Amino acid sequence: MKYERLTREQLEELHPEFINFLATQSITAEEWSRIKEEQPGVAEEELDVFSDLVWEGVLTRVAYMENIAQQQMHLFHLTEKEMKLISVKVMNPDIDLRTPEGFGWFKKNWQSDFVEYLTASKAYTDDPNADKFELVRQGAVITRGDLYRWFDQVIEN
């Protein structure tokens, strides 16, 4: 398996797509029930293949990710050739960016001496989707990129 198996909740959300996936392999609902009962290893393999296909599709299309910790934000723009990073570090130990109060403090004080910024970029390895998935493993979530674009605009000006 290249990535990781989708959670039960994710698989439930993607139930129609999973049915189509099975249909492309000429597996009917009755056959799937039989496979799950009589060949659980084969059923597990099918779930793994489906999960990898879903991850591959998602990672190919994703453009922005965020990883927000207590006092740091890592905002990623995933372009065709590289990963761009805007890193934000808050030097106030009382602030937790994951809370509404902490993020509110940040919105008021983003230009203060208590906030540091860093930008960087990194070329992908030979497998860009694996690089993106590693960000997911480290806690990044896929976003629309509003925060990244806002910072990018602020930094340019």
C-alpha positions as CSV (number, residue, x, y, z in Angstrom):
1,M,0.0,0.0,0.0
2,K,1.5,3.3,-1.0
3,Y,-0.5,5.7,1.3
4,E,-2.8,4.5,4.1
5,R,-6.2,3.0,4.2
6,L,-9.1,5.3,4.4
7,T,-11.0,5.4,7.7
8,R,-14.3,3.8,8.1
9,E,-16.0,7.2,8.0
10,Q,-14.1,8.2,4.8
11,L,-15.1,4.8,3.2
12,E,-18.7,5.4,4.1
13,E,-18.6,8.9,2.5
14,L,-17.2,7.3,-0.6
15,H,-19.6,4.4,-0.7
16,P,-20.9,5.2,-4.2
17,E,-17.4,5.6,-5.6
18,F,-16.4,2.3,-4.0
19,I,-19.4,0.6,-5.6
20,N,-18.2,2.0,-9.0
21,F,-14.6,0.8,-8.2
22,L,-15.9,-2.7,-7.6
23,A,-18.1,-2.6,-10.7
24,T,-15.0,-1.7,-12.9
25,Q,-13.6,-5.1,-11.7
26,S,-16.9,-6.8,-12.4
27,I,-17.6,-7.5,-8.7
28,T,-21.2,-7.4,-7.8
29,A,-22.7,-6.6,-4.4
30,E,-23.3,-10.3,-3.8
31,E,-19.8,-11.2,-4.8
32,W,-18.4,-8.5,-2.5
33,S,-20.4,-9.9,0.4
34,R,-19.0,-13.4,-0.4
35,I,-15.4,-12.1,-0.7
36,K,-15.7,-10.3,2.7
37,E,-17.0,-13.4,4.3
38,E,-14.8,-16.1,2.6
39,Q,-11.7,-14.2,1.6
40,P,-11.1,-11.3,4.1
41,G,-7.5,-10.9,2.9
42,V,-8.7,-10.2,-0.7
43,A,-11.3,-7.8,0.7
44,E,-8.6,-6.0,2.6
45,E,-6.5,-5.8,-0.6
46,E,-9.4,-4.3,-2.5
47,L,-9.9,-1.6,0.2
48,D,-6.2,-0.8,0.1
49,V,-6.2,-0.5,-3.7
50,F,-9.3,1.8,-3.5
51,S,-7.7,3.9,-0.8
52,D,-4.5,4.4,-2.8
53,L,-6.6,5.4,-5.8
54,V,-8.5,8.0,-3.8
55,W,-5.4,9.4,-2.1
56,E,-3.6,9.6,-5.5
57,G,-6.5,11.6,-7.0
58,V,-6.8,13.9,-4.0
59,L,-3.0,14.5,-3.8
60,T,-2.7,15.2,-7.5
61,R,-5.3,18.0,-7.2
62,V,-4.4,19.5,-3.8
63,A,-3.0,23.0,-4.0
64,Y,-2.9,24.2,-0.4
65,M,-2.3,22.6,3.1
66,E,-1.9,24.0,6.6
67,N,-0.3,22.6,9.7
68,I,-1.2,24.7,12.7
69,A,0.3,23.9,16.1
70,Q,0.2,25.7,19.4
71,Q,2.7,28.4,18.4
72,Q,3.5,27.7,14.8
73,M,1.7,27.7,11.4
74,H,3.1,26.0,8.4
75,L,1.2,27.1,5.3
76,F,1.9,25.3,2.1
77,H,1.3,26.1,-1.6
78,L,1.8,22.9,-3.6
79,T,2.6,24.1,-7.1
80,E,3.4,21.9,-10.1
81,K,7.2,21.9,-9.5
82,E,7.7,22.7,-5.8
83,M,6.2,23.1,-2.3
84,K,6.2,26.7,-1.1
85,L,6.1,27.3,2.6
86,I,5.2,30.3,4.7
87,S,6.1,29.6,8.3
88,V,4.7,31.7,11.2
89,K,6.1,31.4,14.7
90,V,4.5,33.1,17.7
91,M,7.0,33.9,20.5
92,N,4.3,34.5,23.2
93,P,4.1,31.2,25.3
94,D,0.6,32.1,26.4
95,I,-0.8,31.9,22.9
96,D,-2.3,28.8,21.3
97,L,-3.0,29.4,17.7
98,R,-5.4,26.4,17.7
99,T,-7.9,28.2,19.9
100,P,-10.2,31.1,18.9
101,E,-8.6,33.3,21.6
102,G,-5.1,32.5,20.4
103,F,-5.9,33.1,16.8
104,G,-7.7,36.3,17.7
105,W,-4.6,37.5,19.5
106,F,-2.6,36.6,16.4
107,K,-4.9,38.5,14.1
108,K,-4.4,41.7,16.2
109,N,-0.7,41.2,16.7
110,W,0.6,39.6,13.4
111,Q,2.9,42.6,12.8
112,S,4.4,42.6,16.3
113,D,7.8,41.6,17.4
114,F,6.3,38.5,19.0
115,V,5.7,37.0,15.5
116,E,8.4,35.7,13.1
117,Y,7.9,34.7,9.5
118,L,10.0,32.5,7.2
119,T,9.4,31.6,3.6
120,A,11.0,28.7,1.8
121,S,10.5,26.4,-1.2
122,K,11.5,22.9,-1.9
123,A,11.5,20.9,-5.1
124,Y,9.6,17.6,-5.0
125,T,11.4,14.3,-5.0
126,D,10.6,11.9,-7.9
127,D,7.2,11.3,-6.3
128,P,5.4,14.6,-5.6
129,N,2.3,12.9,-4.2
130,A,4.4,11.0,-1.7
131,D,5.9,14.3,-0.6
132,K,2.4,15.8,-0.2
133,F,1.3,12.7,1.7
134,E,4.2,13.1,4.1
135,L,2.8,16.5,5.0
136,V,-0.5,14.9,5.8
137,R,1.3,12.3,8.0
138,Q,2.9,15.2,9.8
139,G,-0.5,16.7,10.6
140,A,-1.2,19.0,7.6
141,V,-4.8,19.4,6.4
142,I,-6.0,20.3,2.9
143,T,-7.4,23.8,2.7
144,R,-8.6,26.3,0.1
145,G,-5.5,28.3,0.8
146,D,-7.1,31.5,2.0
147,L,-4.5,32.0,4.8
148,Y,-1.5,31.2,2.5
149,R,-2.7,33.6,-0.1
150,W,-3.3,36.4,2.4
151,F,0.2,36.0,3.9
152,D,1.7,35.7,0.4
153,Q,0.1,39.1,-0.5
154,V,1.2,40.7,2.7
155,I,4.8,39.5,2.3
156,E,4.9,40.8,-1.3
157,N,3.8,44.3,-0.3
